[in-house]
Amino acid sequence: MNTSRKGQVGWIIGAILIMFYALLPVAWILSLSFKAGDDINNQKFWPTNWSFENYDIVFSSDLFTTALRNSVGISLIATFISVVLAMLAAYAVARLEFPGKSLILGVALAITVFPIIAIATPLFNLWRTIGLYDTWLGLIIPYLSFSLPLSIYVLSAFFREIPWEMEQAAQVDGATAWQAFRKVIVPLAAPGVFTAAILTFFAIWNDFIFGITLTSSEAARPVPAALAFFSGASQFAQPTAPIAAASVVVTIPVIILVLAFQQKIVAGLTNGAVKG
Amino acid sequence: MSTTIPAASAEVRAQVPDRSGKKPGITDRARKERTLGWMLAGPAFFVMLLTTGYPVLNAIWYSLFDFRLTDPDGRSFVGLGNYITILTDGLFWRQFGVTAAITIVTVVIEFVLGFALALVMHRALFLRKSVRTAILVPYGIITVVSAYAWQYAFTPAYGFVNPLLGTDRDWFGGTVPSLVVICLSEIWKTTPFMSLLLLAGLAQIPNDYLEAAKVDGATAWQRFSKVIVPNMKAAIMVALLFRTLDAFRIFDNVFIMTAGANGTETLSFLAYRQTITRVMIGLGSAVSVILAILVVLIAVLFVKGFKTNLAQQKGA
């Protein structure tokens, strides 16, 4: 491999360019969020004066705070249900022989390629009839449709890597079945479960289509949908800067998760592809 | 929306043959395993079926009716009438063209750019961790936020792009400039996913291959086209397939930036507008069904195309 100093300089410049590419739009939306009043029109990248005004506007608006509560609550609940159900299914897929196994995986695969809009519009109809329209449950259920296949694939890729023989080895050494599971398997499986949870959470947190088709009010509207309907402090003020502030707020959890779990996320994303 | 890559075929192949191999007279153990398998996988399976199967069947059923939500009594069976209406409408074909154009442009650029990013991430020894962390930010960010960031950057009144380029172009005043910005946002947000999949493929190539090619006097381009690319066909196919299917369903960026104005409407957006805005349930359902069929068709063509390609590769 080209490990010469001269060769590395090129790659380092490339690496810096990538970081620039990845972070520039984030820096831009961050900068916008600190531009108060007419400063938004300064036609410059950075604000003339840094101001927290837009954050005040955003957090004093029910529209955003309720949407944030909806998004966090709905995303966490849906992620939890999805990962628990997927954990059981992925264990069966990775460890057991039973008829219908390929059917389960085939259905999961078919769902991931299906257009979400084609699922959302019929639900719009049904939810209105049975009263799930504009409720938390009315979003949690459809979220499972795309988060379950995702969790199942990430988890079964991880579970296939676990050296399950160690469980028997522990039992031979005198551990009970429960101890073997608790002390050997759980620590090995936990990182995979955790990664699946992060990826699933990202997918649900990002949803826009279900958010706008299946809600109509603050009762259940999640953040991405609320951003699209955000109107700022008054009906007449330009909502740009407050939208930027709200965008920054909802991007913070993403950045924290990415910073903390970079390696796990990369592994979770690519595990299935490499083995395929 | 795609966030990870299923490896269905590998999992099916990975089945241990010796356990299910004992065909004559299922053993007690095998029967228990069957029961346990379905007890564990059953709940997830049925939730998937219910949450997707019902809406899909429902859409197919309603697509056969002339049905408007504001006039439920006027509902009447029209057979394939909705499909004929859609497929003979010039607007549908225009939107199909826009969707196809967005798909082709974004996937081609994402592939080239993603490959470059993957090579850098593979070869750079320093900053490796920082680069991978930075690249996950676009991946994890909400698409709507990405759409706003790019839209504001190009808005003449307060964006930084026009002063930078020294123009006063109205980016959202026409079809092509609007589509350019929509594609930029889409590319920025999804290239990291593509590059990580390609990086995983790159990491699979034994270093000896590259060393050997180098010793034999292959240029950098020859090493890339003759050694690297052929050895990561599987990763390339998975990355291209999933990004193509995803790009074809583009919705969020269009909704935020133009709401379909100036001829930027895509097929997903058409399905949304017919069903939700105009409450033409029958017509909207038919659009959804057509979109789903197109997505499946793309997937099948892709897999077929790559298979012959792989076969030729082996035959040569």
Chai-1 contact restraints between the chains, C-beta under 6 A:
chainA,res_idxA,chainB,res_idxB,connection_type,confidence,min_distance_angstrom,max_distance_angstrom,comment,restraint_id
A,W11,B,V120,contact,1.0,0.0,6.0,A-B,restraint_1
A,W11,B,R123,contact,1.0,0.0,6.0,A-B,restraint_2
A,W11,B,A124,contact,1.0,0.0,6.0,A-B,restraint_3
A,I12,B,F126,contact,1.0,0.0,6.0,A-B,restraint_4
A,G14,B,V120,contact,1.0,0.0,6.0,A-B,restraint_5
A,A15,B,V120,contact,1.0,0.0,6.0,A-B,restraint_6
A,A15,B,A124,contact,1.0,0.0,6.0,A-B,restraint_7
A,A15,B,L127,contact,1.0,0.0,6.0,A-B,restraint_8
A,A15,B,V131,contact,1.0,0.0,6.0,A-B,restraint_9
A,I18,B,L117,contact,1.0,0.0,6.0,A-B,restraint_10
A,I18,B,V120,contact,1.0,0.0,6.0,A-B,restraint_11
A,I18,B,V131,contact,1.0,0.0,6.0,A-B,restraint_12
A,M19,B,A134,contact,1.0,0.0,6.0,A-B,restraint_13
A,A22,B,A134,contact,1.0,0.0,6.0,A-B,restraint_14
A,A22,B,I135,contact,1.0,0.0,6.0,A-B,restraint_15
A,A22,B,V137,contact,1.0,0.0,6.0,A-B,restraint_16
A,A22,B,P138,contact,1.0,0.0,6.0,A-B,restraint_17
A,L23,B,A134,contact,1.0,0.0,6.0,A-B,restraint_18
A,P25,B,A149,contact,1.0,0.0,6.0,A-B,restraint_19
A,V26,B,V137,contact,1.0,0.0,6.0,A-B,restraint_20
A,W28,B,A149,contact,1.0,0.0,6.0,A-B,restraint_21
A,W28,B,A153,contact,1.0,0.0,6.0,A-B,restraint_22
A,I29,B,A149,contact,1.0,0.0,6.0,A-B,restraint_23
A,I40,B,Y158,contact,1.0,0.0,6.0,A-B,restraint_24
A,N41,B,A157,contact,1.0,0.0,6.0,A-B,restraint_25
A,N41,B,Y158,contact,1.0,0.0,6.0,A-B,restraint_26
A,Q43,B,P163,contact,1.0,0.0,6.0,A-B,restraint_27
A,F45,B,F160,contact,1.0,0.0,6.0,A-B,restraint_28
A,L85,B,P43,contact,1.0,0.0,6.0,A-B,restraint_29
A,L85,B,A44,contact,1.0,0.0,6.0,A-B,restraint_30
A,A86,B,A44,contact,1.0,0.0,6.0,A-B,restraint_31
A,L88,B,L40,contact,1.0,0.0,6.0,A-B,restraint_32
A,A89,B,A41,contact,1.0,0.0,6.0,A-B,restraint_33
A,A89,B,A44,contact,1.0,0.0,6.0,A-B,restraint_34
A,Y91,B,L40,contact,1.0,0.0,6.0,A-B,restraint_35
A,A92,B,G37,contact,1.0,0.0,6.0,A-B,restraint_36
A,A92,B,L40,contact,1.0,0.0,6.0,A-B,restraint_37
A,A92,B,A41,contact,1.0,0.0,6.0,A-B,restraint_38
A,L96,B,E33,contact,1.0,0.0,6.0,A-B,restraint_39
A,L96,B,G37,contact,1.0,0.0,6.0,A-B,restraint_40
A,E97,B,R19,contact,1.0,0.0,6.0,A-B,restraint_41
A,E97,B,S20,contact,1.0,0.0,6.0,A-B,restraint_42
A,E97,B,E33,contact,1.0,0.0,6.0,A-B,restraint_43
A,F98,B,R34,contact,1.0,0.0,6.0,A-B,restraint_44
A,F98,B,G37,contact,1.0,0.0,6.0,A-B,restraint_45
A,S102,B,V12,contact,1.0,0.0,6.0,A-B,restraint_46
A,I104,B,A41,contact,1.0,0.0,6.0,A-B,restraint_47
A,I104,B,F45,contact,1.0,0.0,6.0,A-B,restraint_48
A,L105,B,A8,contact,1.0,0.0,6.0,A-B,restraint_49
A,L105,B,E11,contact,1.0,0.0,6.0,A-B,restraint_50
A,V107,B,M48,contact,1.0,0.0,6.0,A-B,restraint_51
A,L109,B,P6,contact,1.0,0.0,6.0,A-B,restraint_52
A,L109,B,A8,contact,1.0,0.0,6.0,A-B,restraint_53
A,I111,B,T52,contact,1.0,0.0,6.0,A-B,restraint_54
A,V113,B,L245,contact,1.0,0.0,6.0,A-B,restraint_55
A,V113,B,V295,contact,1.0,0.0,6.0,A-B,restraint_56
A,V113,B,A299,contact,1.0,0.0,6.0,A-B,restraint_57
A,F114,B,A292,contact,1.0,0.0,6.0,A-B,restraint_58
A,P115,B,R249,contact,1.0,0.0,6.0,A-B,restraint_59
A,P115,B,L291,contact,1.0,0.0,6.0,A-B,restraint_60
A,P115,B,A292,contact,1.0,0.0,6.0,A-B,restraint_61
A,P115,B,V295,contact,1.0,0.0,6.0,A-B,restraint_62
A,I117,B,S268,contact,1.0,0.0,6.0,A-B,restraint_63
A,I117,B,A271,contact,1.0,0.0,6.0,A-B,restraint_64
A,I117,B,Y272,contact,1.0,0.0,6.0,A-B,restraint_65
A,A118,B,A59,contact,1.0,0.0,6.0,A-B,restraint_66
A,A118,B,S288,contact,1.0,0.0,6.0,A-B,restraint_67
A,A118,B,L291,contact,1.0,0.0,6.0,A-B,restraint_68
A,A118,B,A292,contact,1.0,0.0,6.0,A-B,restraint_69
A,I119,B,T52,contact,1.0,0.0,6.0,A-B,restraint_70
A,I119,B,P55,contact,1.0,0.0,6.0,A-B,restraint_71
A,T121,B,T275,contact,1.0,0.0,6.0,A-B,restraint_72
A,T121,B,G284,contact,1.0,0.0,6.0,A-B,restraint_73
A,T121,B,S288,contact,1.0,0.0,6.0,A-B,restraint_74
A,P122,B,P55,contact,1.0,0.0,6.0,A-B,restraint_75
A,P122,B,N58,contact,1.0,0.0,6.0,A-B,restraint_76
A,P122,B,A59,contact,1.0,0.0,6.0,A-B,restraint_77
A,L123,B,P55,contact,1.0,0.0,6.0,A-B,restraint_78
A,I141,B,T51,contact,1.0,0.0,6.0,A-B,restraint_79
A,L144,B,V47,contact,1.0,0.0,6.0,A-B,restraint_80
A,L144,B,T51,contact,1.0,0.0,6.0,A-B,restraint_81
A,S145,B,T51,contact,1.0,0.0,6.0,A-B,restraint_82
A,S145,B,T52,contact,1.0,0.0,6.0,A-B,restraint_83
A,L148,B,A44,contact,1.0,0.0,6.0,A-B,restraint_84
A,L148,B,M48,contact,1.0,0.0,6.0,A-B,restraint_85
A,L150,B,T3,contact,1.0,0.0,6.0,A-B,restraint_86
A,L150,B,T4,contact,1.0,0.0,6.0,A-B,restraint_87
A,Y153,B,T4,contact,1.0,0.0,6.0,A-B,restraint_88
A,Y153,B,P6,contact,1.0,0.0,6.0,A-B,restraint_89
A,V154,B,T4,contact,1.0,0.0,6.0,A-B,restraint_90
A,L199,B,T3,contact,1.0,0.0,6.0,A-B,restraint_91
A,L199,B,T4,contact,1.0,0.0,6.0,A-B,restraint_92
A,F202,B,G140,contact,1.0,0.0,6.0,A-B,restraint_93
A,A203,B,T3,contact,1.0,0.0,6.0,A-B,restraint_94
A,N206,B,I142,contact,1.0,0.0,6.0,A-B,restraint_95
A,N206,B,T143,contact,1.0,0.0,6.0,A-B,restraint_96
A,F208,B,V144,contact,1.0,0.0,6.0,A-B,restraint_97
A,F208,B,D252,contact,1.0,0.0,6.0,A-B,restraint_98
A,I209,B,F251,contact,1.0,0.0,6.0,A-B,restraint_99
A,T213,B,I276,contact,1.0,0.0,6.0,A-B,restraint_100
A,P224,B,I142,contact,1.0,0.0,6.0,A-B,restraint_101
A,P224,B,V144,contact,1.0,0.0,6.0,A-B,restraint_102
A,L227,B,V144,contact,1.0,0.0,6.0,A-B,restraint_103
A,I243,B,Y148,contact,1.0,0.0,6.0,A-B,restraint_104
A,S247,B,V145,contact,1.0,0.0,6.0,A-B,restraint_105
A,S247,B,Y148,contact,1.0,0.0,6.0,A-B,restraint_106
A,T251,B,I141,contact,1.0,0.0,6.0,A-B,restraint_107
A,T251,B,V145,contact,1.0,0.0,6.0,A-B,restraint_108
A,V254,B,G140,contact,1.0,0.0,6.0,A-B,restraint_109
A,V254,B,I141,contact,1.0,0.0,6.0,A-B,restraint_110
A,V258,B,T133,contact,1.0,0.0,6.0,A-B,restraint_111
A,V258,B,L136,contact,1.0,0.0,6.0,A-B,restraint_112
A,V258,B,V137,contact,1.0,0.0,6.0,A-B,restraint_113
A,V258,B,G140,contact,1.0,0.0,6.0,A-B,restraint_114
A,Q262,B,R132,contact,1.0,0.0,6.0,A-B,restraint_115
A,Q262,B,T133,contact,1.0,0.0,6.0,A-B,restraint_116
A,I265,B,L136,contact,1.0,0.0,6.0,A-B,restraint_117
A,V266,B,R132,contact,1.0,0.0,6.0,A-B,restraint_118
A,V266,B,L196,contact,1.0,0.0,6.0,A-B,restraint_119
A,L269,B,T4,contact,1.0,0.0,6.0,A-B,restraint_120
A,L269,B,L196,contact,1.0,0.0,6.0,A-B,restraint_121
A,T270,B,L196,contact,1.0,0.0,6.0,A-B,restraint_122
A,T270,B,A200,contact,1.0,0.0,6.0,A-B,restraint_123
A,G272,B,I5,contact,1.0,0.0,6.0,A-B,restraint_124
A,G272,B,P6,contact,1.0,0.0,6.0,A-B,restraint_125
A,G272,B,A7,contact,1.0,0.0,6.0,A-B,restraint_126
A,A273,B,I5,contact,1.0,0.0,6.0,A-B,restraint_127
A,A273,B,L197,contact,1.0,0.0,6.0,A-B,restraint_128
A,A273,B,A200,contact,1.0,0.0,6.0,A-B,restraint_129
A,A273,B,V238,contact,1.0,0.0,6.0,A-B,restraint_130
A,V274,B,A200,contact,1.0,0.0,6.0,A-B,restraint_131
A,K275,B,A7,contact,1.0,0.0,6.0,A-B,restraint_132
A,K275,B,A10,contact,1.0,0.0,6.0,A-B,restraint_133
A,G276,B,A7,contact,1.0,0.0,6.0,A-B,restraint_134
A,G276,B,A10,contact,1.0,0.0,6.0,A-B,restraint_135
